[in-house]
Amino acid sequence: MTLTGSELAGQDTVVVGGTGNVGVFLVDAFVRAGARVLVPSRSRDKIDRLLTRLGPDKARHVVGLIGDIGSAGSAAALQSQVQDEAGTLRAVAAAPAGWHQTHSMLRAGFDDFKAVIENSLFPHYLAAQTFLPLLDSGGSYTSINGPVGFLGPPQPGIGPMAVVSIAQNKLTQAFAVETGGTPRVNDVVMMAFIGPNGTRPGSHLSGEQVGDYVTALASPAGATMHSQTLHLRDPRQVEAALAGDFTSPA
């Protein structure tokens, strides 16, 4: 089963981090679901690379915006820009953070830990603060998370990212409580390894499958899903989600 083009047909959506490794696949899937996708970036070159990678047919459904969520001020300016361009949104997927690894969490020092929090956690707060108010009441906000915080005691080199992962999850849950389901807010923890050139060898899931799952969640098929931490581990979950089932296989 694949996306049909009707899931988000004619809807305005945003992918935060849409020029990044995971974001490219989210943009691609939203487009394949029939949406117009707004993609903010600091860099016109990154937007142009995204459009080239998508190809001309898909690229005409993407609107690149120069702006970012790096600070409260720039996030507010971006919110105004999106509001002028689209007004109300139907779906937002947020994948703004990258990966960080060091030899030792303790020996790397406080400045290193602070930088990880500022660069990987704060953007998730600013993304939600920026775009949740623009979603319509039946809309969907999805935070994209990684598995490192959910795999038991982290190895020293990935301790900071494990902290970010768990904090991001609780942050998303807090927003979900505040919206009460209008709009819906969920955290997808993906067991996928995606790099600049696409899905890495040995990954449990492909980038395309992650995109399909998140799009299904944002579509009417996911209408009952709110305040959930969804652990995406198996391609069978993608097939089930496209049919409206987000509970099997676990």
Secondary structure, 3 states (H helix, E strand, C coil): CCCCCCCCCCCEEEEECCCCCCHHHHHHHHHHCCCEEEEEECCHHHHHHHHHHHCHHHHCCEEEEECCCCCHHHHHHHHHHHHHHHCCEEEEEECCCCCCCCCCHHHHCHHHHHHHHHHHHHHHHHHHHHHHHHEEEEEEEEEEECHHHHCCCCCHHHHHHHHHHHHHHHHHHHHHHHHCCCCEEEEEEECCCEECCEECCCCCCCHHHHHHHHHHHHCHHHCCCCCCEEEECCHHHHHHHHCCCCCCCC
